[in-house]
């Protein structure tokens, strides 16, 4: 059974930074794509950033230039460095692994709150 565990969320002020981390446990031989999604209250879950096994990245327009996704395939971890946070970034952030067989795994989520 594969489990994803996120960490690093919290309460910060506008303009500050946070780094989210996601670690996987279980039987994983390879991960096609790792990513971060977020869901604000009353809204759907949206893509934040993804990174493929080949290192190709994709970002939501709203976070380009502020967020950076990185992965360590050997350690089965994916991080999200978030800089210059603003209140619109407030949401629950979820880690996602997409396997080569197209099966999805999700973490339990970590809360990020940006408020003065």
WOBEL-V764926 format. One record per pair of residues at least 4 apart in sequence whose C-alpha atoms are under 8 Angstrom apart, sorted by sequence separation. I is the first residue (numbers start at 1). J is the second residue. D is the distance in whole Angstrom. If there is no record, write none. Layout:
# WOBEL-V764926
i-><I/I>
j-><J/J>
d-><D/D>
This chain:
# WOBEL-V764926
i-><12/39/40/51/52/59/60/63/72/73/85/86/98/99/12/39/40/51/52/59/71/72/98/99/12/39/51/71/72/98/38/39/50/51/71/97/98/10/37/38/49/50/70/71/96/97/9/37/38/49/50/69/70/96/97/8/9/37/38/49/69/70/96/8/9/36/37/48/49/69/95/96/8/35/36/37/47/48/57/68/69/94/95/7/8/35/36/47/67/68/94/95/6/7/35/36/67/68/94/95/6/7/35/48/67/94/6/34/35/66/67/93/94/5/6/33/34/66/92/93/4/5/33/34/51/66/92/93/4/5/33/34/49/50/51/66/92/93/4/32/33/49/51/53/91/92/3/4/32/90/91/2/3/31/90/91/2/3/89/90/2/89/90/1/2/89/1/2/87/88/87/86/87/85/86/35/34/31/30/35/34/36/40/41/40/23/24/39/40/23/24/38/39/23/38/39/22/23/38/21/22/37/38/21/22/36/37/21/36/37/20/21/36/37/19/20/35/36/19/20/34/35/19/20/34/35/18/19/34/17/18/33/34/17/18/32/33/17/31/32/33/16/17/31/32/15/16/17/31/32/15/16/30/31/14/15/30/14/15/13/14/13/14/22/22/6/6/5/4/4/12/14/4/6/9/10/11/12/13/14/3/4/5/6/8/9/10/11/12/13/14/2/3/4/5/6/7/9/10/11/12/13/3/4/5/6/9/11/12>
j-><16/43/44/55/56/63/64/67/76/77/89/90/102/103/17/44/45/56/57/64/76/77/103/104/18/45/57/77/78/104/45/46/57/58/78/104/105/18/45/46/57/58/78/79/104/105/18/46/47/58/59/78/79/105/106/18/19/47/48/59/79/80/106/19/20/47/48/59/60/80/106/107/20/47/48/49/59/60/69/80/81/106/107/20/21/48/49/60/80/81/107/108/20/21/49/50/81/82/108/109/21/22/50/63/82/109/22/50/51/82/83/109/110/22/23/50/51/83/109/110/22/23/51/52/69/84/110/111/23/24/52/53/68/69/70/85/111/112/24/52/53/69/71/73/111/112/24/25/53/111/112/24/25/53/112/113/25/26/112/113/26/113/114/26/27/114/27/28/113/114/114/114/115/114/115/69/71/73/73/78/78/80/90/91/91/75/76/91/92/76/77/91/92/77/92/93/77/78/93/77/78/93/94/78/79/93/94/79/94/95/79/80/95/96/79/80/95/96/80/81/95/96/81/82/96/97/81/82/97/81/82/97/98/82/83/97/98/83/97/98/99/83/84/98/99/83/84/85/99/100/84/85/99/100/84/85/100/85/86/85/86/86/87/95/107/94/95/95/95/96/112/114/105/107/110/111/112/113/114/115/105/106/107/108/110/111/112/113/114/115/116/105/106/107/108/109/110/112/113/114/115/116/107/108/109/110/113/115/116>
d-><6/6/7/6/5/7/6/6/6/7/6/8/6/5/7/6/7/5/7/6/8/5/6/6/8/4/4/6/6/5/5/6/6/7/4/6/7/8/6/5/7/5/6/6/7/5/7/5/7/5/7/7/5/6/7/7/8/4/7/4/6/7/5/6/6/6/5/6/6/5/6/7/5/8/5/7/8/5/8/6/6/7/5/6/6/8/5/6/7/5/6/8/7/5/6/6/5/7/7/7/6/6/4/7/4/4/4/6/6/6/6/5/7/5/7/7/5/5/6/5/6/5/6/6/7/6/5/6/6/6/4/8/8/7/7/8/4/7/5/6/6/7/7/8/6/6/6/7/5/8/6/7/5/7/5/7/6/6/8/5/4/7/6/5/6/7/7/7/7/8/5/6/6/7/8/8/8/8/8/7/7/8/7/7/4/8/6/5/6/6/6/6/5/5/5/7/5/7/4/7/5/6/6/6/6/7/5/4/6/6/5/6/5/7/7/5/6/6/6/6/8/5/4/8/6/6/6/6/5/8/5/6/6/5/7/8/5/4/6/6/7/6/6/6/5/7/5/6/5/5/4/6/7/6/7/5/7/5/6/8/5/8/7/6/8/7/7/8/7/8/8/6/7/6/5/6/6/6/5/6/8/6/5/7/7/5/5/5/5/5/6/7/8/5/7/6/6/5/6/6/6/5/7/7/8/6/8/7/8>
